[in-house]
Amino acid sequence: MKTSKYIDKPLVMHVLHTLGTGGMENGLVNILNRMPSDRYRHMIVCLSHATDFSQRIESDDIAIVELHKKEGNDLSIYWKLLRLFWAYRPAIVHSRNLAALDIHVLKVLAPSFRSVHGEHGRDIYDLEGKNKKYNALRSVMKHFISQYIAVSKDLEQWLVSTINVPPRKVSQIYNGVNHQQFIPLTAHEKQLALSSFFSDDEAKQPFTPRFIIGTVGRLAAVKDQKTLIKSFGLFLKALPQEQQAKTNLFMVGDGPLYQELNDEITRLGLSEHVLMLGDRSDVARLLPLMDVFVLSSLAEGISNTVLEAMASQLPIVATETGGNPELVSDQENGFLFRVGDHQQLADILMELWRDPDKRHNMAEASLNKVRHEFDWYKTVANYVAVYDSLVATKTENAVKGS
């Protein structure tokens, strides 16, 4: 465990199920790496465990605690958490997503902290946020939580209208993007970079330009990459013969469906065209190699990879669900399509292939939108403002009670 040598600042304890590769976890790391060092101390508590992804945290003063929760109901977790609350006396406990929601009931036995809960999106078991069992838990827990943070307006509205959280207790804060890391490439730079992925020399003239469709995300059911694979197959067959050999799908990410998706690619005869690149640390290098970015998720909060693709100057094609319409303005910086509709997606890909000017204009619109509206430092400032308000309220109440 890493321990902090600064004990005079309020402690924010971030609680989540697992610190591994994922959009929510990536957001947490980006926020912590930009937090002003003179304001708060931070600790991460993993109910399960932390993976090598934790090495992306830049500060040596952020403690990471793993509680190794067993599958199912593991009541020992509550005792372990209580011991941490009593030992470290956090000013704020910030949980994220459903898996960590119920920990706030421990305020009954450790009332010194303020509770923050972040909603970052839904999973395959609760795509629309209507699961009665889950919502019963959420309705109970809202009485223990001081403030919610929703990463999209869609989630903010759901908390207020479905869970009946008072609007004053919900802060909507978008994720940001690192504009220094995600940088578009020139056409020549792209040709040179692609030569490392293919046996032919992309830099030679004359040549037929490659058309690269790409996606980045965990290979899990909620991301529905199978729809993208089917769409790519339909699109590829509709292309002229001479273009087919120069058309590829880049799939960046790893997860439980890796083998199933690989089998689907083989079944459809797409193995020569689809590159499954696995979990990569060089996403910023891969995104600018694409001509179109696709997100085929069944549900989504605010996709970090969509923001990164926008910053890489790409047109975006995404499902019309969750926070996606807040990032993608249909027909402006990309297209929205119906969840699971592989034919509609194939038709959109064909339209973009046929119209380079449309791709260019949409790519420019993506870059302009993300540069004006999404920045990690703005995100961090909004998080700090939430923490500041809760710590100030706590201090004010303590003074009144003295």
C-alpha positions as CSV (number, residue, x, y, z in Angstrom):
1,M,0.0,0.0,0.0
2,K,1.2,3.5,-0.8
3,T,0.7,6.0,2.0
4,S,0.6,9.7,2.0
5,K,3.0,11.9,3.9
6,Y,0.5,14.8,3.8
7,I,-2.0,14.4,6.6
8,D,-3.2,18.0,7.0
9,K,-5.5,18.0,4.0
10,P,-9.0,16.5,3.8
11,L,-9.0,12.9,2.5
12,V,-11.2,11.8,-0.4
13,M,-11.6,8.0,-0.4
14,H,-12.6,6.7,-3.9
15,V,-14.4,3.4,-3.7
16,L,-15.0,1.2,-6.7
17,H,-15.3,-2.5,-7.5
18,T,-12.1,-3.0,-9.5
19,L,-9.3,-0.7,-10.8
20,G,-8.8,-2.1,-14.2
21,T,-9.2,-1.1,-17.9
22,G,-12.5,0.7,-18.4
23,G,-14.0,4.1,-19.2
24,M,-14.9,4.9,-15.6
25,E,-11.5,3.8,-14.3
26,N,-9.8,5.8,-17.0
27,G,-11.8,8.9,-15.9
28,L,-10.8,8.4,-12.3
29,V,-7.1,8.2,-13.2
30,N,-7.3,11.2,-15.4
31,I,-8.9,13.2,-12.7
32,L,-6.5,12.2,-10.0
33,N,-3.5,12.9,-12.2
34,R,-4.7,16.5,-12.6
35,M,-6.0,17.2,-9.1
36,P,-4.3,20.2,-7.4
37,S,-1.9,18.7,-4.9
38,D,-2.6,21.4,-2.2
39,R,-6.3,20.7,-1.8
40,Y,-7.1,17.1,-1.0
41,R,-5.4,13.8,-0.3
42,H,-6.7,10.8,-2.2
43,M,-7.0,7.1,-1.5
44,I,-8.5,4.4,-3.8
45,V,-10.3,1.4,-2.3
46,C,-10.9,-1.5,-4.6
47,L,-13.6,-3.8,-3.3
48,S,-12.1,-6.5,-5.4
49,H,-8.6,-5.8,-6.7
50,A,-6.4,-3.4,-8.8
51,T,-4.7,-4.4,-12.1
52,D,-1.6,-3.0,-13.8
53,F,-3.9,-0.2,-15.0
54,S,-3.2,1.4,-11.6
55,Q,0.3,2.2,-12.7
56,R,-1.1,5.0,-14.8
57,I,-1.6,7.0,-11.6
58,E,1.2,9.4,-11.6
59,S,1.3,10.4,-7.9
60,D,3.2,8.3,-5.3
61,D,1.1,9.6,-2.5
62,I,-2.2,7.9,-3.5
63,A,-2.8,4.8,-1.4
64,I,-4.4,1.9,-3.2
65,V,-6.1,-0.7,-1.0
66,E,-7.5,-4.0,-2.3
67,L,-10.2,-5.7,-0.2
68,H,-10.4,-8.9,-2.4
69,K,-14.2,-9.2,-2.2
70,K,-15.5,-12.7,-2.8
71,E,-18.1,-13.4,-5.5
72,G,-21.7,-12.9,-4.3
73,N,-22.6,-11.5,-0.9
74,D,-19.4,-11.0,1.0
75,L,-20.4,-9.4,4.3
76,S,-16.7,-9.2,5.5
77,I,-16.3,-6.3,3.1
78,Y,-18.4,-4.0,5.3
79,W,-16.2,-4.8,8.3
80,K,-13.0,-4.1,6.2
81,L,-14.5,-0.8,5.0
82,L,-15.5,0.2,8.5
83,R,-12.0,-0.4,9.7
84,L,-10.7,1.8,6.9
85,F,-13.2,4.6,7.7
86,W,-12.3,4.6,11.4
87,A,-8.5,4.5,10.7
88,Y,-8.3,7.1,8.0
89,R,-11.3,9.3,8.8
90,P,-12.0,10.5,5.2
91,A,-13.8,13.8,4.8
92,I,-15.5,12.4,1.6
93,V,-16.2,8.9,0.4
94,H,-16.8,8.9,-3.3
95,S,-18.2,5.7,-4.7
96,R,-18.7,4.9,-8.4
97,N,-21.5,2.9,-10.0
98,L,-23.9,0.3,-8.6
99,A,-21.2,-2.2,-7.3
100,A,-20.1,0.3,-4.7
101,L,-23.4,2.1,-4.0
102,D,-24.4,0.2,-0.8
103,I,-21.3,1.1,1.1
104,H,-22.8,4.4,2.2
105,V,-25.1,2.7,4.7
106,L,-21.9,2.4,6.8
107,K,-22.4,6.1,7.6
108,V,-24.6,4.9,10.4
109,L,-21.4,3.6,12.2
110,A,-18.9,6.1,10.7
111,P,-20.8,9.4,10.4
112,S,-17.8,11.7,10.0
113,F,-17.7,11.6,6.2
114,R,-19.7,13.1,3.4
115,S,-21.0,10.7,0.7
116,V,-20.6,11.3,-3.0
117,H,-21.8,8.7,-5.6
118,G,-20.9,8.8,-9.3
119,E,-23.1,7.4,-12.0
120,H,-21.0,6.6,-15.0
121,G,-23.2,4.4,-17.1
122,R,-25.2,1.1,-17.0
123,D,-24.2,-2.5,-17.7
124,I,-25.8,-5.4,-19.6
125,Y,-28.0,-6.3,-16.6
126,D,-29.7,-2.9,-16.4
127,L,-29.5,-1.2,-19.8
128,E,-32.3,1.3,-19.2
129,G,-32.0,1.8,-15.5
130,K,-35.4,0.1,-14.8
131,N,-34.3,-2.9,-12.9
132,K,-36.7,-3.0,-9.9
133,K,-34.3,-4.7,-7.5
134,Y,-31.5,-2.2,-8.3
135,N,-33.8,0.8,-8.2
136,A,-35.1,-0.3,-4.8
137,L,-31.6,-0.2,-3.5
138,R,-30.9,3.2,-5.1
139,S,-34.1,4.6,-3.6
140,V,-33.0,3.5,-0.1
141,M,-29.4,4.7,-0.6
142,K,-30.3,8.2,-1.8
143,H,-31.1,9.0,1.8
144,F,-27.4,8.4,2.8
145,I,-25.8,10.2,-0.1
146,S,-24.9,13.9,0.1
147,Q,-24.2,14.5,-3.6
148,Y,-24.4,12.6,-6.9
149,I,-22.2,13.2,-9.9
150,A,-23.6,12.2,-13.3
151,V,-21.3,12.1,-16.3
152,S,-24.1,12.8,-18.7
153,K,-27.4,14.8,-18.9
154,D,-29.1,11.5,-19.7
155,L,-28.0,10.0,-16.3
156,E,-28.7,13.2,-14.5
157,Q,-32.3,13.2,-15.8
158,W,-32.7,9.5,-14.9
159,L,-31.5,10.1,-11.3
160,V,-34.1,12.9,-10.9
161,S,-37.0,11.4,-12.7
162,T,-36.7,7.7,-12.0
163,I,-34.8,7.5,-8.7
164,N,-36.4,10.7,-7.4
165,V,-33.1,12.3,-6.3
166,P,-33.7,16.0,-5.5
167,P,-32.2,18.0,-8.4
168,R,-30.0,20.1,-6.0
169,K,-28.2,16.8,-5.0
170,V,-27.2,16.0,-8.6
171,S,-24.1,17.6,-10.3
172,Q,-23.7,16.9,-14.0
173,I,-20.0,16.9,-14.9
174,Y,-18.7,15.8,-18.3
175,N,-15.4,13.9,-18.7
176,G,-12.6,15.6,-20.5
177,V,-10.0,14.8,-23.0
178,N,-6.2,15.3,-23.1
179,H,-5.8,17.7,-26.1
180,Q,-2.0,17.4,-25.9
181,Q,-2.0,13.6,-26.2
182,F,-4.7,13.1,-28.9
183,I,-3.5,14.9,-32.0
184,P,-4.6,14.4,-35.6
185,L,-2.1,13.2,-38.2
186,T,-1.5,14.5,-41.7
187,A,-2.3,12.2,-44.6
188,H,1.4,11.5,-45.2
189,E,2.0,10.8,-41.5
190,K,-0.9,8.4,-41.5
191,Q,0.4,6.5,-44.5
192,L,3.8,6.1,-42.9
193,A,2.3,4.9,-39.6
194,L,0.1,2.3,-41.4
195,S,3.1,0.7,-43.0
196,S,3.9,-0.9,-39.6
197,F,0.6,-2.8,-39.6
198,F,0.7,-4.2,-43.2
199,S,3.2,-6.1,-45.4
200,D,2.9,-3.7,-48.3
201,D,4.5,-0.3,-48.1
202,E,1.8,2.4,-47.5
203,A,4.3,5.2,-48.2
204,K,4.8,4.1,-51.9
205,Q,3.2,6.0,-54.7
206,P,1.0,5.3,-56.6
207,F,-1.2,3.6,-54.0
208,T,-4.8,2.9,-53.1
209,P,-5.5,4.6,-49.8
210,R,-6.6,2.3,-47.0
211,F,-9.9,2.9,-45.4
212,I,-9.8,2.1,-41.7
213,I,-12.8,1.7,-39.5
214,G,-11.9,1.6,-35.8
215,T,-13.3,1.1,-32.3
216,V,-11.8,1.1,-28.9
217,G,-13.4,-0.5,-25.8
218,R,-13.6,-3.5,-23.5
219,L,-14.7,-6.6,-25.3
220,A,-17.9,-7.2,-23.3
221,A,-21.6,-7.7,-24.1
222,V,-22.6,-4.2,-23.3
223,K,-20.2,-2.8,-26.0
224,D,-21.9,-5.1,-28.6
225,Q,-18.9,-5.3,-31.0
226,K,-20.6,-8.2,-32.7
227,T,-23.0,-5.7,-34.4
228,L,-20.0,-3.8,-35.6
229,I,-18.4,-7.0,-37.0
230,K,-21.6,-8.0,-38.9
231,S,-21.9,-4.4,-40.3
232,F,-18.3,-4.4,-41.4
233,G,-18.9,-7.7,-43.2
234,L,-21.9,-6.3,-45.1
235,F,-20.0,-3.0,-45.9
236,L,-17.0,-4.9,-47.2
237,K,-18.9,-7.1,-49.5
238,A,-20.6,-4.0,-51.1
239,L,-17.3,-2.4,-51.9
240,P,-15.6,-2.6,-55.3
241,Q,-13.2,-5.6,-55.5
242,E,-10.1,-3.4,-55.7
243,Q,-11.0,-1.5,-52.5
244,Q,-11.8,-4.6,-50.4
245,A,-8.1,-5.5,-49.9
246,K,-7.4,-2.0,-48.7
247,T,-10.3,-1.9,-46.1
248,N,-9.8,-2.9,-42.5
249,L,-11.4,-2.8,-39.1
250,F,-9.2,-2.1,-36.1
251,M,-10.6,-3.4,-32.8
252,V,-8.7,-2.1,-29.8
253,G,-9.4,-3.7,-26.4
254,D,-9.6,-6.9,-24.5
255,G,-12.2,-8.6,-22.4
256,P,-14.3,-11.7,-21.8
257,L,-15.7,-11.9,-25.3
258,Y,-12.3,-11.8,-27.1
259,Q,-12.5,-15.5,-28.3
260,E,-16.2,-15.3,-29.1
261,L,-15.7,-12.2,-31.3
262,N,-12.6,-13.7,-32.9
263,D,-14.7,-16.8,-33.8
264,E,-17.4,-14.5,-35.3
265,I,-14.7,-12.8,-37.4
266,T,-13.5,-16.2,-38.7
267,R,-17.1,-17.4,-39.3
268,L,-17.8,-14.4,-41.5
269,G,-14.5,-14.8,-43.4
270,L,-13.2,-11.5,-42.2
271,S,-9.9,-12.6,-40.7
272,E,-7.8,-10.9,-43.3
273,H,-9.5,-7.6,-42.8
274,V,-10.0,-7.3,-39.0
275,L,-7.1,-6.6,-36.7
276,M,-7.8,-7.4,-33.1
277,L,-5.2,-5.3,-31.4
278,G,-5.9,-6.2,-27.8
279,D,-5.5,-3.9,-24.8
280,R,-3.1,-1.1,-25.8
281,S,-1.4,1.7,-24.0
282,D,-0.9,3.6,-27.3
283,V,-4.5,4.4,-28.2
284,A,-3.4,8.0,-28.9
285,R,-1.2,6.6,-31.7
286,L,-3.9,4.3,-33.1
287,L,-6.9,6.6,-33.3
288,P,-5.4,9.0,-35.9
289,L,-4.9,6.0,-38.2
290,M,-8.6,5.5,-38.5
291,D,-10.9,7.2,-41.0
292,V,-14.1,6.5,-39.0
293,F,-14.7,5.7,-35.4
294,V,-17.6,3.5,-34.4
295,L,-19.1,2.9,-31.0
296,S,-21.8,0.1,-31.1
297,S,-22.6,0.0,-27.3
298,L,-26.0,-1.1,-26.0
299,A,-25.7,1.5,-23.3
300,E,-23.3,4.3,-22.6
301,G,-22.6,7.1,-20.1
302,I,-20.1,9.5,-21.7
303,S,-17.6,7.6,-23.7
304,N,-14.0,8.6,-23.1
305,T,-13.0,6.9,-26.4
306,V,-15.5,8.9,-28.3
307,L,-14.1,12.1,-26.9
308,E,-10.5,10.9,-27.7
309,A,-11.6,10.0,-31.3
310,M,-13.1,13.5,-31.6
311,A,-9.9,15.0,-30.5
312,S,-8.1,12.8,-33.1
313,Q,-10.3,14.5,-35.7
314,L,-12.5,11.6,-36.7
315,P,-16.2,11.4,-37.7
316,I,-18.1,9.4,-35.1
317,V,-20.7,6.8,-35.7
318,A,-22.4,5.8,-32.4
319,T,-25.6,4.1,-31.1
320,E,-28.4,6.5,-30.2
321,T,-28.3,5.6,-26.5
322,G,-27.3,7.1,-23.2
323,G,-24.9,10.1,-23.4
324,N,-23.9,9.4,-27.0
325,P,-26.3,12.0,-28.5
326,E,-24.7,14.6,-26.2
327,L,-21.4,14.0,-28.0
328,V,-22.5,13.2,-31.5
329,S,-24.8,15.6,-33.4
330,D,-26.4,13.5,-36.1
331,Q,-25.3,14.6,-39.6
332,E,-22.9,17.2,-38.1
333,N,-19.9,15.5,-36.5
334,G,-21.1,12.0,-37.3
335,F,-24.1,9.7,-37.3
336,L,-26.3,8.0,-34.7
337,F,-27.8,4.6,-35.4
338,R,-30.3,2.3,-33.7
339,V,-28.9,-0.1,-31.2
340,G,-28.1,-3.5,-32.8
341,D,-29.1,-2.4,-36.3
342,H,-26.1,-3.8,-38.3
343,Q,-27.7,-3.0,-41.6
344,Q,-28.2,0.7,-40.8
345,L,-24.6,0.9,-39.5
346,A,-23.3,-0.8,-42.8
347,D,-25.3,1.8,-44.8
348,I,-23.7,4.7,-42.8
349,L,-20.2,3.3,-43.4
350,M,-20.9,3.1,-47.1
351,E,-22.1,6.7,-47.2
352,L,-19.0,7.9,-45.4
353,W,-16.7,5.8,-47.7
354,R,-18.4,7.3,-50.8
355,D,-18.2,10.9,-49.6
356,P,-14.7,12.0,-48.4
357,D,-15.8,15.6,-48.2
358,K,-18.5,14.6,-45.7
359,R,-16.0,12.7,-43.7
360,H,-13.7,15.7,-43.6
361,N,-16.4,18.1,-42.6
362,M,-17.6,15.8,-39.8
363,A,-14.1,15.3,-38.6
364,E,-13.5,19.0,-38.4
365,A,-16.8,19.4,-36.5
366,S,-15.7,16.7,-34.0
367,L,-12.4,18.5,-33.4
368,N,-14.0,21.9,-32.9
369,K,-16.7,20.5,-30.6
370,V,-14.3,18.6,-28.3
371,R,-11.8,21.5,-28.1
372,H,-14.5,24.0,-27.1
373,E,-16.5,21.8,-24.7
374,F,-14.4,19.1,-23.1
375,D,-11.2,19.5,-21.1
376,W,-9.9,17.4,-18.2
377,Y,-8.9,20.5,-16.2
378,K,-12.4,21.9,-16.5
379,T,-13.7,18.5,-15.3
380,V,-11.3,18.5,-12.3
381,A,-12.3,22.1,-11.3
382,N,-16.0,20.9,-11.2
383,Y,-15.1,17.9,-9.1
384,V,-13.1,20.1,-6.7
385,A,-16.1,22.5,-6.4
386,V,-18.3,19.6,-5.3
387,Y,-15.8,18.5,-2.7
388,D,-15.3,22.0,-1.5
389,S,-19.0,22.6,-1.0
390,L,-19.4,19.4,1.0
391,V,-16.4,20.0,3.2
392,A,-17.5,23.6,3.8
393,T,-21.0,22.4,4.7
394,K,-19.5,19.8,7.1
395,T,-17.4,22.5,8.8
396,E,-20.3,24.9,9.0
397,N,-22.5,22.2,10.7
398,A,-19.7,21.3,13.1
399,V,-19.4,25.0,14.1
400,K,-23.1,25.3,14.6
401,G,-23.2,22.2,16.8
402,S,-20.3,23.2,19.0
